[in-house]
């Protein structure tokens, strides 16, 4: 779903495209960027991710960012992003983070990319159980995170079969 204020039209609303010169086939419509919401309390992380997301304008568009769990949950309900990038450090405790993740799964029909701590194997496994679609290490370059966001948004996979483990080992339990 897209933000109501978006200037992006639906492919269903577009007139049929004319064939390219010398071709009998119509050109496919341009891809519609996936809306991304960033939820992170780390001061520079949201800005760095915003720059990386804006560098892929034909695939991703930033719809908002929040620096608290409550603000992130409210924005998710209002903006209805396609992908939510959720920093595991947004909450003081792992339990509070997992509660937030569960609330986001219930509140928004969005794919969740969790910026995870490589050493938090148990909470990473719980995040996947609760509905995270992808885990990526917080220490990865923001360009890798943007690629992970794009891959998650385009994936046909469900939360039951998470898309990515980038430097985040799955639980051995």
N, C-alpha and C positions, 0 to 999 in steps of 0.2 A: 504494500500500500504506500501511497505517496502523500506527502504533506499537501493539504488543500491549497496552500499558497504557492505551490510549485508552478513553474511556468512550463513544465514538461507535459506534453499532451499524450494521450493514450494512443497506442498504435491502432486501436480500433476506430479512433476518431479521424485518422488521417485518410486522405483520398488515396486511391491506388497509385502507386508510383509508375511512371512511364518507363518503358524498357530503355536500357542504355543503348547508345548508338551502335548499331551492328549486332545487337542482341535481341532475341525474342523473349527473354526472361525478364520480369520486373526485378528491379533492385530490391534487396531486403531493406526494411526500415532501419534507421540508425538505432543502435541499442539505447535503451533508457537507463540512465544511471540509477544505481541502487542507493537509497537514502541511508545514511549512517549517523548514528547517535553515539557519542563518546561519553563514557561515564568514568572519570578518573579524578582523583584528588591530587595527583602529582602535578605540580605547577607547570612544568614545561612539556609534559607528555601530551596533553591535549593539543597544545599549539603545534608540536612537531607532527602529530598524527594528522591534524587538520591540513598542514602543508602537504603531507604525503597523499592524503585523500584528494586534495584539489589538483594534484599532479596527474590524476587519472580521471579527468572530467567526463570521459565517455562511458565510464563504468561506475564511478562512485561520486556521490555528492554529500557533503556534510549538511545534515539538517539541524544539528544542535550538539551542544556539549553541556555537561553538568559536572560540578565538582563535589557534590554530596550525593549520598544514596537517595535521599528523599527527592531531590531535584531531578535525578536521573529517572526515578520511577514515574514522577509526574510528567516529565517530557516524553517518556516512552508512551504513556497513555494518550498524550495530546498529539504528538508528531507521527506516531505509528511508523517508525523507521523499518527498513527492510533488515538492517543489521544493527545490533547493539554491541559496541566494543566496551567490555566491562573489565576494569582493572580490579584484580583481586585485593588490592590494597585500599579500595574505597572505604572499607569498613575496618574498625579496630581489631575485630576478632574474625577467625575463620567462620565461626558459627553465624555471626551477623552477615558476613558476606554471602554465605550459602542461603540464608533467609532472603536476602535481597535478590539473589539469582532466581530463587523459586518464585518470588513475587513478580519479577520481570517476565518469567516464562508465562505466568498466568495473565499478566496485564497486557502484554504486547505480542502480536503474532509476528515475531521477528526471530531471525537467527542470531544466536549469541556467540560472540568470539570473546574468550576470556584471556586476558593478559595475566599469565600465571607465574607463580614462583616455582622454579624447577625443583626445589626441595620439598614442596608441599604435596607429596604424592597422594596422601589420603584425601585432602580437600580437592585436589584436581580430579581424582576419581569420583568424588561426590558431586562435583560440578557437572561432570559428564552425565552422571545418573539423574541429576535434576533437570537436564535439558540443554546444557551447553553444546553447541554444534562444533566448536573448535577450540583448541587450546594452543596458545603460542607464548613462548617465554617472553617476559617483559624486557629481558636484556637484548632481544633481537633488534636489529635496525628497523626504524619505522617503515622503510620501504618493504621489508619482509612482512610487516604487520599489514600494510596496505594490500599486498599480494594475497595474504591469508584472508583478508576481508573480502576481496573480490572472489576468490575461489569459494569461500563459504557462501556468499550470496548467490553464486551461479550454480552451486551444487544441487543435485537432486537428492542428496543423502538426507537422512533425518538425524535427529539427535541420538537415536538409538545406535547409529553407526557414525561416530564423529569423523570429521573430515581430516583434521590435521593434528599431528603431534610434532611440533617443531621445538626441539630441545626440551620437551617435557615428557618424561617417560610415563607410560601408563602404569597404573597400580599393579603390583604383583600379587595383591590379595585376592 
